[in-house]
Structures are given as structure tokens and as C-alpha cells.
Amino acid sequence: MSEKTYLVIDGSNLAHRAFQVASLEFKGVGVEVCRIGISSLRALLQQFTPSQVFVVWDYGRDSQRLTLYPSYKKADKEKSEEEKEKITEYFRQVAEFEKFIGMSGIAQFKVKGREADDIIYSLLAHKIVPEGEIIVVSADQDMLQLFSSFEQIKIYQPIKKIIITKTEAEEEIGIPISWWVKYRALAGDSSDNIPGIKGIGPKKAKKLVDYIRGAGERPQDKQSVSFLESESEKKDWERWQEIVRFILVPKDEILAGEIPAETNCRRMVDSVFAFCKERGFSWICNQFEEFIQPFILHCRQQKKEG
């Protein structure tokens, strides 16, 4: 008997990509997150035919990380009114997408002050996701950290449309996964406003990691030499350790989530059709039987296993 497949989807990553790639409206109201998000979700159900799906969301800034590093994920300057409006619109659309997922009988998890990768860690650590073939869906490089604790998982990268294992991830990044966080702390990450060490970019960080772990020659460029000498001076070296601790905030709490106890397939079909019709997704409504099929199959699978 083949093992069951479980999808753990980074909902925030999916929604953010949908919001960035297009601008879609119906009666003057933006619908791109729902329109593209629903299509992506349907495609994932068709591709993997999972026994269960978990969608996980970022929800505000992490209080523990902000204590360690107050500027985490904060803009360097005050946002303009236009930027604020765009952010507000994004979260309005995300709330709509969450509504659709809920009526589809798919489990959702969102915990205030926690990010998707932290929540996924907790779902895996506490066996909330059953044992089987576990596929994490995200284009976020943060997810590579998961391999350090859960070697058996796979990560599906939706932009590249490939599944990677721990071994393949290490081949891709060129360093052991156990050094991934230390590498990021050196190189920095502009998307999360993590500065890294001044003058050390990705290439220099890779050479430094190789040298520190005993797998490469000592780098001779000025910035790397200065960093290595700072171990005795307790300057940049301590800063590096501080950023590592910041990225590795403990993620061991048991999370309360929203797992549907039972999904009524007929009610789900009616609700989804009404939802799509109300938002002008004409192609979905015109081809509804074909569109809804993977959701019905997922619903029936849940009932069968329940």
C-alpha cells in the first residue's frame, strides 16, 4: 500500500505571488489573490491528489524576533499613502481567499505573531500533519530550514515547478543544510530586512562558511579577513551569532488550528459556486463541473479516511 500524501501550503507565499503577478478586478474590486490563488490550489490538488491539505498563514510580526532585532521586517522609511492602501488591499484579498479555503473543507492555521515557516515547524514537530509523504509548498527560501529537523519531507517550489529533497537542496545551495541559517546570517536577507554582516554578500558568505566548517581555503578579500579577525575582537563575529539566534527563535509551541471535523461535499459545491459567481469568475462558473472535481475528490477522500 502506497503511503498517503499530505500537502502543507505556505498560503502567504502563494497569495503574495498572486498579488504581484497580475491586477484583476470585477466591478471595480480586486480579485487577483482569489482568482490566481484558487487556480493554484486546484492545480496542486490535481497534481498531488493529497489525503489532506494544510494551508498556513503569516499573521503579524513575531514578538520574540522583534525583541531580539527591533527593525525586523520594518521599512527603512515611512510608507506612502499609496503603499499603505496597497497593503490594506492585499490583506482584504487574503481574507477573501481564506474564506474560500474554509468553505472548501481545507485545514487552515494562523497564529498571531507567528510566520508560516514557524507554524509549519510546529505542525510537523507535534505530528499534526500525519506521517506519510509530506510535501511543503512554498517558494520561500526560509523553508529550507525545515530539512534540518525533518529530513523526510519534500519541498515543492511552485515557480520552478520542482520537488526537492534535503540532498537536492544541499546540492542547490552548495552547503550543508545545518549551515543554512549561519549562511543567511552572514549574507543577509533584504526581503526580511535582515542586514547580515556589512560587506559580506552571498558569494563571500559561501566561502566563509566553507572555511569555518573546514571545507575550504581561508578567504583573502578585505571584508572576509576583517570578519574572521573579529572573532577575537568580539565585534562582527558576535553580531553574526546574534543574527543566528534571531533566526532560530524557538518554535516548539503546540498550535491551535482550524481543522474541519467533517466536510459536506454537496454544501461545499454550492458554496464554492456561489462564491465564484459573486466575484465574476466566469470561466469557473462556465466550466464548474470540471473545476470543482479535485475539490470533490479531496472532500470524499477526507470522508473515507474519517
N, C-alpha and C positions, 0 to 999 in steps of 0.2 A: 504494500500500500504506500503510495507516494505521500510525502509529508505535505501538510497544509501550508498555504501561502498567506502571510499577513502583511498588509501594506501599512506603513506608518508615514503619513504625508505631512511635510512641512507646509502647512496652509499659508502662513505668512509669506514664505518664499514664492509659492505659487501665485498668490494674489498680487504681490508686488510686481512680479514679472508681467502678469496680465495687465496691470495698470499702466505699465511703462510702454508696452509694445503697440498699443492702439488707443484711439479715443472713439468710443461708440456711444451713441445716445439714442434714446427713444422718448419722444415727446419732450425733448429738452433735458432729459435726465440721464446721467452717465450710467452705462450698464456694462462696461468692458470687463470689470472684475468677474461679474457673474457670467457673462456670455463666454469669455475665454476660460474662466475657471471651471465652469460646468463641462465644457467640451474636453478640457484636460482631464478632469475627474472621470468622465465617461471613457476616455481613451485608456486610462490606467486600469479601469475595471475590465475593459475588453482585453487588454494585453496580458494582465496577470491573473484574472479570474480568482481574486482572493477570497478566502473564507471570512475574513473580517478586515475592516478598514478603520484606521485611526487617523483623524486629522488634528494636528496640533498647531496652536497659535502663539505668537508672541503676545504679551499683554503688559505693556508699560516697561519702565526701566527697572532693572534688578537692583534692589536696595543694598544688597551685600556688595555688589560690584561698585555702586556709586560711593559707598563708604570708603572703599579701597582707592577708588580713582574717580573723583567727582565730575570730571569732564567727559566721562564715558557716554558715547552716543549723543553728545550735545553739540550743537552747531557752534562754529567759531564766532559767528556774528548773529545778531538778532534777525529773525526771519522776516521777510517782507509780507505784506498782507496777501499778496498773490500766493506765496509759498504756504502761508497758513491756510488759505482757502483750499489749496490743493491737498494738503494733509487731511483736512476735515472731510473733503470729498472722498479721499481714499478710504478712510475709516467708515464712512457711510456705506460705501460699496462693499467693504469687507463684511459689515454687519448683514447686508443682504445675502451675501454668499454663505455666511454662517447659517442663515435662516434656511436656505435651500438644502444645505448639507444635513441639517437637523431633520427636515421633513423626509429626507431620503433614507433615514434609518442608519446613518453612519455615525460612529462614535467621535465626539469632539472633546478636546482638552484645552483649557485656557486657564492659567493661574496667574493672578495679579502679581506683578513684579518678577515674572519668570519668562525666559525666552524659549523658543521652540526646542533648541538643542538640549537645554536643561530638562525640559519636560520629557522629551524622548528618552533621555538617560534614565529618568525615574520610571517611566513606563516599562523599560527593558529590565532595569535592576530589580523591580518588585514583581516581575512576571505578570504584569497587567496585560502585556502582549503575550499570548500563549507561545509555547515552544513550537517551532516549525521553521519554515523558510521565511525569514523576516527581511523585508525589503524596505529600507528607508528612502523616501523620495524627496530629494532636495538638490538644488544647485549651489547651496551654501557650503563653502569650504569648512565651516565650523563643524559640520557633521563628521568630518574625518576623525575627530577626536573620539568618536564612539568606538572605533576599531581598537582603541587602547584597552577598553573594558569588555567589549563584546565582539570577539573575533569572528563569530559565526554569522553575523549579519552581512547583508549586502547593501550597497547604496546605488540607487538608480539616479543618474544625473540626467534630468529631463531635457536640458539644452543639447547635450551631446547624444542623448538617447542611448546611453550605455549603462550596463550594470558593472560595478566594480567590487572586488573583494579587498580584504586587507592587503594581500600580496600585490594586487594590481595597483592599489592606492600608493603603496610604498614605491613601486616602480615608477609611478607617475610623478610623485613629488621628489623622489630621489633621496629620501632619508627615511629611517625607521619611524613608524607611527609614534613610538614612545618619545620621539624628539620633536614631534609636530608642534606642540604648544610652545616649546622653547624656541623653535624656529620662528613662529609667528610673533613671539615677544621680542625677538631681535629685529625682524623685518618690519613689524608694524602692520596695521590693517586700517586703511583710510575709511573703509565702509563702516567700521565700528568706532572710528575716531581713536584708535589705539596707536600712539605715536611710534612705538618701538624705540630703538636706540638711534640717536642722531648720527646720520652719515652711513648707516647700515641698511642697505636695501635688500631685496630678495637674493640677489647673486652673492653678495658678501655674507649674508646671513647663512646661506647654504654652506659656504666654505668654512665659516666659523664653526658651525655645528659639526661638520665633518672633522675638523681639527680637535674640537673639545671632546668628541666621543672617540678620538683615536683612530679615525678612518681617513685622515687627510693631512696634508702638509700645513704648516703654520702660515696663514695669510700674511703678506708683506705690505699691503696697502696701508696708508696712514690711519684711516678710520678703524680698521680691524686691529692694528697694532695698539692703538690708543685704548680700544675696548679691552683687549686682553691684559694690558698693563693695569687697567683699572681694577682688576681682581684684588691686587694688593692695596690699592688706594681706596677701595670700597666706594667707588663712585658709580660709573655706568654699570658695573657688574651688579651692584646692589639694586640699581634701577631695573635691570633685566630680571632679577629674581622677584622683584616686586610685581612686575607685569605678569610673570608666570603665575604667581599666586593669585593675581587678579583674574586671569583667565580660568584658573582651576578652582573657582568658588565651589564649595561642597554642593552636591546635587542629590542628596540622599533622602529627601523628604518623600513620604507617600502622598501622592496627589489625588485629590478628589476630582472626578471627571464626570462626563456625561455619556454613559454607555446605554443606548436604548435597550430596555428589557425585552421588548418584542416589537416587531415592525409589521403593521398590517399592509400587505402588498397592494391591495385594492385602494386603500386610503392614500397610500404613498403615490400611486399613479395619478389619482385625481388631484392631489395637492400639487404635485410637480407640474402637471399640465396647466392648472390654474395659475401657478407661479410664472411659468414661461409665457403664457398667453398675456398676462397682465403687463409683462415687461417687453412685449413685442418681439419675442424670439420666434419669428415666423417660420424659419426653416425647421426649428424644433417641433413646432406645432403641426406643420405640414407633413413631417416625417416622424410623428411621435412614436408610433409603434416600434420603429427601428431604433430611435433614440433611447427609449426607455428600457429596452431589452436588457442591457447589462445591469441596470439598477434592479430590475425584477429578479434576475438570476442571483444577484447578491442577496436580495431580500429572502428568496427561497432557500438559499444556502444557509443563511442565519437561522431560519426556522427549522431546517432539517437538523442542524447541529444543536439547536436549543432543546 
